[in-house]
């Protein structure tokens, strides 16, 4: 029996102890659905949606109240078009009326409490029932299999969500070592990535020899560049799997070159688990239609192919606290055609960051923040950068510089930024020692729009936005 197989068997024991027994049938269901034809996938998703809507109306006060006001009563003949008549759920409503979203058929004390990722620092609490947690766990392993990662494979994890990095109590050294063997991962917390921590992590990975590198793309990039700066031996893996932040084309190229592995991108969230995943063609995302229904909306209507719109999700698994037509704040573009890989799961073509990542030129013209994040790719003197806009007349650029940066670096930064933001905007370059990450999630926001809502409303009324 191989060591990979032994680790996989140990992992089965660990997951049972963690309350996730029964996840494997859900992995099989994902496999089956991902191999099905489009009509079968559509029928499966519609049946799951109808059951959820009926349940939410009957047992969750928020939906009963708001849907009655909208004149909507779900049934086993409800269609996706009917769903689109319903109001969206925002994070603000979820914070203010959290308990009204909880199903009356569940004891809140028996539900699992979790929090949104909080890229901007504002986290929102929500609940998940145990059945949902188990199903989501199994289906995510089905997704990871498609990326070439299976239980028992060694994983280097660069992560920041502290709740994920604190394993359930395992009293006794033997139990701790058994858990470490079964999980087969070497972990680095990316909330603070100091030189000493990264040197230690590199040393551990050289001995561990992982086959998968998994984590936040910005943190993986920081680690890759650190290895280059320090002249350390390369860490080689078969797969690099990115999630939780937008993966830029420059980062994909960097990871493939530095780590040698095929790079896969996942679209996941704390609220819904793994929503979308790349196949071997790396041309957009497949949606796990057995787990979530995805809409991409622009100004309240379905976005057309080639248009960017906000991702709105309906969780088909969480009956303890249904999240129906939930506005994620993430931006994506609908696909114009099915994926050529042969998998008939629905797709969307690209992620474009978050609604909050949009910046504005001095005339009010919106600019996708993602256009700025690769500006300094060929500037080796710039370690990290963050763009912060508080008004449409100016933009602050926070940069972390390497020692010996050229005297012209500030002028170079201004010229690069104005090539995107226009010549009328004032650019302030601020050299900082560090760009802090969210202390809970380990993420940091590269683009921050703090333009007052009144200003954006005025631009919209003038037809600029």
N, C-alpha and C positions, 0 to 999 in steps of 0.2 A: 504494500500500500504506500503511495507517495505521500510526502509531507503535505502537499497541497490538499490531498484528500483527508488527511488526518486533521488539518486545520479546519476544513469544512465541517467535519463531524463535530469538532469541539465548538465551532460557531453555532451549530444547532442547539447545543446545550446552553450556551450563553444567551441566545435569543429566547429560549424558553424561560430562563431565569428572569429575563427582562420583561416578561409579560407579552411576548410576541409569538407565542406558539401558534401554529396554524398558518404561517405566512406562505408556505410553499404552494398550497392550492391557488393562492392569488397570483403567484408568479406564473403558474400554468395557465390561468385564465388570461393573463396578459399575453403570453405566448400565442394562445389560440386566437385571441382577437387581432393581434398584429399580423396574423397570417390569413385573416378572413378577407372576403371581398367587400367592396364599398357598401353594398346594400345591407349585408349582415351587420357591418359596423354601425351603420346609421340606425338600423332597427334596434340593436342592443343599446345604443346611447339614448335613443328616444324612450325606450321602455324604462331605463334607469332614471331619466329626467322626470317622466310622469309620476313614477313612484315617489320620488323625492318631493315634487311639488305638492302632491296630495298630503304627504306626511307633514310638510312644513306648514301648510294652511291649517291643518287640523290641530297641530301641537305647538307651534311657535307664535307667541303673541304678536311679534313685530309683523310677520307676514300676514297673519289673519287680519290685522288692523289695516295695513297699507293696501293689501290686495282687495279687501272689501271696498275701500274708498275708491279704488280704481275700477271696480265692477268686474273683478276677475275671480272666478272660482275654478281651480284646476280639477281635471278629471283624467281618466285613462284614455281620453281622446285628444288631450291638449297637444298642440304642435309647437315647434320651435318658434314659429311666427307669433304665436300667442305669448310666448315668453318675452318676446321683444317689446311687448306693450307695457311691461312692468318697469317700475322705477329701479334705478341702480342703488346698490348699497355702497356707502363710502366708509372709509376708516373712521371718520368722525362720528357717523351714526353708530358704528360698532363700538366705539369707546363710550359714547353717551348712553346707549341703550343695550349694553352687552347682554344683560340677563333676559331681555325680551326676545333675543335670537335663540335662546336655549330651548330645546324641545321639552315640553311638559312630561314626556314619557321617560325622561332621564333624570336621575338624581345628579344635580351639579357636582356633588362631592365625589361622584364616581367617574366624572369626566376628567380628561387630561388637560391641564392648563398649559398654554404655550403663548408665545409672543411673536409678533411680526418682526422681520429683520431689522427695521428701523435704520435704513441707510442715513436718513437725515437726523437721527437721534430721537425721533418720536416713535415709540413702540406702542402697539395696540394688543391688548390681551384677547385671547379667544380660547374656546374649548374644542376638544375633539373626543369622540367616543372611542372606546377601546377597539371595537370592530373596525372602525375607520383606520386607526393606527396600524393594525395588523394587515389590513388589505393594502394600505398604501406602502407599507414596508415590503410586502411581497411583490407588488407591481413595480416598485422601484428597482428591485433586483432583476426583474425581467428587462427593464430598460438598460440597466448596467451590463447585462449579458450581451445585449446588442452592440454595446461599445467594447466588448471583449474583456469585461471584468466580471469574475465569478467569485463566489465565496471560497475562501482558502488562498486566493491570490494575495501576495503581499502588497500593501498600499502605503505610500507616503502621503500623509494628510497634512495640508497647510490650511488651517481652519481658525475661525475666530469666535463662533457662537459658543459662549461659555457653557450654556446648558448642554450642548452636545459633547463638550470636552470633560464633563464631570460624569464618569460612569456610575451606575448604581453601586451602592456599597457592596464590597466583596470582602467580608471579614476573613482574615487569615492570608498569609503570604502565598500558600498553595493556590487558593482560589484566585488571587490576583494574577498569578503567573498563568493559570489556566485561561483566564479572560484575555490576557495579552496574547497568548498563543492562538486562541480561537479568532480574535478580531484581526490578528495579523497586520497591524498597522503601526507605523512610527509617526507620532504626531508633533507638529509644531504649532503653537498658538501664535497667530499673526497679529494679535492686538498691539503688541509692541515687538518689533523685530530688530533688536539690537545686535551688534556685531558678535557679541559673545554667544547669544542664543543661536544665531545662524551658523556660526562655526561649529557649535555642538551638534546642531541638527545635521549639518553636512557630514560630520564624523559618524553620527549614528547611521545615516543612510548608506555610507560606504560599507559599513558592516552588515546592514540589514538587507541590502540589494533588492529594493522593491521592483515589482513589475508594473505598478500603476502609480502615477502621481495625480493627486486629486485635491482641488481646492479653489480658492478665490483667484481669478486671473491676475489681479493687481499684486497680490501677495506672492504668487508664483513668479511673476516678472521681477519683483524685488529680490527674491531669492536667486533667480537666474543671473541677474546683473551683479549680485554680490559675489557669486562664484567666479564670474569673469574678473571683477576688480581684484579679488584676492588671489587670483591665479590658481584656484583649487581644481582638483580632478573633477571631471564631468560626472554627473549622476545620470545614468542611462536607464530608461524605462521603455516598456512596450506601448503604454497608453498614457496620455495626459487628459484628464477629465476636468473640465472647468464648469463652475456654476456660481450662483449667488451674485455675480456682477457681470456687466457686459464684457464679452470677449472681443477685443479689437483685432482686425486683420494683422496688424503688426505684432501683436502678442502671439497669435497663432503661429506666425512664421518664426518668431523667436523661440517658442517652446519646441517646435519641431526640430529646429537646428540645434538647440542646446541640450535637449533631453533625448532626442532621437525617436520619440514615440509619436504615434498618430494622435492628433488632438481632436477630442470630442467636446461639444458644448451642450450643456443641459440648461433648460429653463425651469427653474424650481422656485418654490416659495415656501415659507413656513406654513402659510395657510393651506396650501393645496398640494404640497409635496412636489413630485416631478410632473410638471405639466407637459413639457415638450422636450424632445431629444433629437440630436442629429443622428442620421444613419451614415453608412459608409461613404455616401456621396457628398456629405458636408455642405448641403445646399438648402438651408432652412431647417425647420423643426417639424417633426411629427408630433401630434398631440395624442396622449393616451386617452382615447375617447371613452374608455371604460371607467376613467377616474374623474374626468373634468370635461365640461363643455366650454369651449372658448369662442367668444365673439371679439371682433376687432372693430371698434366704433370710431367714427369721425363726425363730430358735431351731432351726435345722437343717432346717426344712421350707420349702416354697415359700410366700412371702408372698401373702396375698390382696389383691385390689384394695382400696385404702384403707389398707392396712397398710404401714409402713415396714420395709424389710429391707436386708440388706447385699448389695451387688452382687458376684457371683462370676462370673469370666470364664474362658472357655476359648479360647485363641488358636488359630485354625484355619490360620494362615499360617506360624508359626515352627516349622520342623522342626529347626532347629539346637539349640534349647533349648526344648522344649515346655513351656508353662505351662497346666496343665489343672486346672480348678476352683480358680482362684487367687482368694483372698480379698483384695479390693481395699481394704477399709476404708471404702468409700464407701457412702452410704445412698441408697436410692431407693424409689419406690412403683410397683407394677405397674399397668399400664393396665387399665381396666375394659372398654374396647371399642376396635376398630380406629380408626385416625386417619381423619378425614373427608376428607383430601386425596386419597385414592385410592391412595396408595403402600401396598403390602401388607407391607413390611418390619415385623418385630415392633417393638413399642413399649414404653416404660415412661413413666410420667406425670410424674414430678418427681424432681429431686435434692434431698436433704436434708442435704448436708454430709457429714461423716465420722463414723465410730463414735467417734473420739477427740474430736469436737465436742460430745458430750453432757455436760451439767452436771447437778448434783443439788441439790434443795432440802434444807433442814435435816432433813426427815423421810425423805430418801432418794428422793423422787419424781424421776424423770429429767425433764430439760427439754432439748429440742432446742436446741443452741447457736444455730441460725439464728434463733430467736425473739428473740435479743438484738441481732443485728447491725444491725437497722434502728431500734433504740430512739432513737438520737440524730439521726435524719434531719432533724428540725426544729430542731436545736440548731446554729446557724451558728458558735457559739464552739468547737465540738468538731471538730477536723480529722480525728483518727483515734482509734480505741478498740480495746482488747484486753481480753478477759475471761479471767482465769487462776484456776482453782480447785485448791487443794491438799488441801482437806478439805471435807466436806459442811456444816460449820458456818460457812464463810466464803467470800468471793469477792473477789478483787482486780480492780479496774477501772483499767487504765492508759489515760490519755487525753492527747492532745496538744491544747493549747488555743491559740486565737487571742489575740493581745494584746487587752486590754480585756474579757475574759470577765467576766460579771456575778459579783458577790460570792456569789450564791446557787447558783453552778454545781455545787458539790459536793453540796449538799442536793438539787438537781434531779436529779443523776445517781443518787443513792441512791434517791430516790423512784421514778424510772423503772425501775431494776433490780429493786427490790422488787415492782413491779407484776407482774413475771414470776417472780421467784425466791422470793417469799413474804416475810413480815415477820420470820421467825425467823432468817434468815441474816444474818451480819455482813458489811457491805459496806465495803471499804476503797478509797477513791479515791486513786489515785497519779498526779499530774501529771508527765509525762515530756517530754523534748525530742523524742524520736523513738521509734517502734516499729520495731525492726530487722527486716529481711527476711532470709529464708534466703540466705546469701551465695552459694550455688551456683545455686539455682533462681530467686531474685528474688521468691519468694512470702513472705507472712507469714501466720501463723495467727491469725485474729481471736479464736478461742475455743480455750483450752487446758485440757484436763482432766488434772490431775496427781494425782487422788485415788488413793491406794494400791490396788493390786489386791486386797489382803486386805479392805479396806473394801467394795469392790464385790462381792466373793465373799460376804461376810456379808449384804449387802443382798439378793443373789440367793437365798441360802439361806432368808431370811425371806419370800420371795415378793414383795418390793417391786419388783425389776427384772424 
